[in-house]
Amino acid sequence: MSVFPKIAFQYEVEEYLTKVFRNKELITALGTQEAENKYQSLLSHLSHPPAFTSVRVNTHLVSVKYVKKLLFEEIQKQFKGLCVPVLEHPKLQDVLLIPVIGPRRDLRKHAAEVIVGAQCGYAVLRGAHVYVPGIVSTSRFVKAGDLVSVYSDIEGKCKRGAKEFDGVKVFLGNGISELSRSEIFSSSGPLKGLGIRMLEPVYLSPSFDNVLPSHLFLQNLPSVVVSHILNPQPGEKILDMCAAPGGKTTHLATLMHDQGEVIAMDKTANKVKKIKHNAELLQLNCIKAFCYDGTKALSVEKGDDKQEGPPFLPESFDRILLDAPCSGMGQRPNMAYSSTLKEVTSYQPLQRKLFTVAVKLLKPGGVLVYSTCTITLSENEEQVAWALKTFPCLQLHPQEPHIGGEGMKGAGLSLDQLKLLQRFDPSAVTLQGMDINYLQDSREDDLISLANKDCIGFFIAKFIKLNSK
């Protein structure tokens, strides 16, 4: 039930991906037609938002039942009495799921138009309002209080301040303008704050602006799964190597009951501030965040024993999460992926540098979880094959919970090894719409099953370090 065009790639990237999803192993297992159908289905899914909004409850401060009640009331208020359920995930006890209503095809378009940038557009499709920095152009006479139709400039070709735009644009829904055109494009400098309050989005998701900020964290379902798989224990020393913005970091600290030490690193100072802000907001004290390049986090000589931050001595950590920088092709929605093939293929060597450091920093008997939010083989299954060959001390380990699919064929891994991996593949279900009638007619188990599959593209591998060699 596609309402948007399939995700578009640069020609070289499209060629590269086509080869990935038509590799010999995959074709032999599925057949040419089935492999092609799955690939085309994936491209359609990537341009649409996931079927559910996933929220992680900060169980350090509040109970899931309490937040569920407050969230249900908030959604009813936002949706003007529309009764949308809030579901508890049976295998992720700190997760609440909210079905996304849409696509809504009966919305009347208004003469006054507002064009927003692609990133702003994707946020709108997941429940956000439009903030002024995201607005690229408006119709000539837009005033505060006007009803406007909002469109996304998915190719980035609209000139800022333009009064009309005839390029490729995707309808996102209708809203009310909080400002006039002259205020939006004020010469006194860029304005902040709300620009368009969305009233009739094509996909209806709750807005989480200032909603229970210390009680919940908006997080994609597979991103929550990762921390459960690492399974940190109270009193342990944990490393989150590429931690910004801190969703997984704060989750790890929560799972440890804020007892022990979670070291969070990121090489961008502003992102480290974000981690610290989130830790403070969620009232977690065991997190220590450092601005540091993870590839340089291994100390070659013994330093001060009292040193808290990086670099660290070998075998310093009980568990390590490497949620690696990646090409991000699993993120949804995304209608036009702008990276070049050179950029896409640059991540594998960086991931290997980080992984090598992680193995050396991990104690014998320790757990290393590697994850990405992308769909390629080179950043996922190929990295696992490389790791097992390069580090004989590592052993693949079963994942709990295992709610995604198994790994993808094409990297030479055995069937048993693929079953130990977890690949969240949106093409595992048919792209479909969701309305109130569908929700009322569906069993809760079926809705949970849909939420497990119709999420972002994601990959997880779990390793145990057997010895220090």
Disulfide bonds with the S-S distance in Angstrom:
none
